[in-house]
Amino acid sequence: MSNRQGFGKAKEGNGITFFKVGEDESKRFRIFPPKGKLANSGTWAVYHQLHYGYSVPSPNDPNKTFFRPFLCVEEKDGDRVIVSCPECRKIEDTRRISEEQYSAEVSRCLALKMPQAQAEAHASKLIENHTIWLNGEKGFGGHKLDRKWYILAMGEDEQIGFLIIPHKAKKAIDVQKKKLKADEGIDLLDIDNGAWVEVTRTGNFRNTEYSANIVQEHTTVNGVRAKVTKVSGFTEEQLGCALNLPDLDSSSLVRRITRDQVRMLTEGSGAPEEVESILNLAQRVERKEESPRPRMTPPVAKAEVKVEPKPVVPPIPHAEIEAHTPLLKTQPPPLDPQAAAIAALQAQLASLMAAQAPAAPKVPAPVAPPKAVAAKDLSDDEFLSHFGPAK
């Protein structure tokens, strides 16, 4: 066997393909059935709400940055918010303040007899920083909440990845999926005899519309040419490729961070290096908590080795660091680089808090009692000063 057979071609990025339907475009897909831990629940599409707006340095070019979106942490019970998202509140507050300032400035300019168009232009200039923060520049960037459905699918070129579509497109697929089952008894997602679906996008901005149709193909039956639903099955190679991709709700696909990390981002400077540090710390916690992904083949059993457990010092939460931290009598075990970064930040914060803490009041040193002297050794004056004259 040649050593060359052990090598492949490099992939750009993280090796995951994402499909999107562009403006006035149609694309065809073969959707995979539910897989992994979502197979039992029958979940083949997952709705994610991602916050955009925070950038990190590019590992290939320090002069460039790229966005690092993360899942919104807000939780609701109907219309009632159970867990509030700091980024959502910051977006709402920024938009409200921007609108109030804009209206107030337009009114002020009109009171000064300024023309309407000029007043609006002047007010827009006043809130320009807020507008850029919310909407980005030239239609790119900005702090926004992107709501999309994620679906594991294969394109016509047999590329396998994740189809990302808005709710309108997902509803259109649902309609066709139900109709196909009722009319022809075909399961759109069947692993061996599923159908292809075509997703079409028309219009732009708020006028964007999506539609979906089951793909038809021409065939000849008994000498008669007819249109039939295009049906196909997945090969073992295609199924293996799909199994190697993250599950639809995995943190390998969409970044999950804690509410405290989101708060740190909203209160921070937004500098790419700072954002990267915060996101990496959150990712480290998530990787520890996430259950391992199922293997394609069972792991090889290894001989049991008993290892004495090492004491682990849990990281101190950001909001609970106390000003006076007791010193350790022994040195802690070596930390990895990310843990070292956490410890350094915690030490700096503890030092600042300790410096701001009020100093403890000084207690005067106790005065030593006078030395006892025998009365017979005192002079007459000393005796009278201690006991006074006889009465």
Summary of the structure (lengths in Angstrom):
residues: 391
radius of gyration: 34.4
end to end distance: 123.2
largest distance: 148.0
contacts: 893
relative contact order: 0.12
helix: 37%
strand: 21%
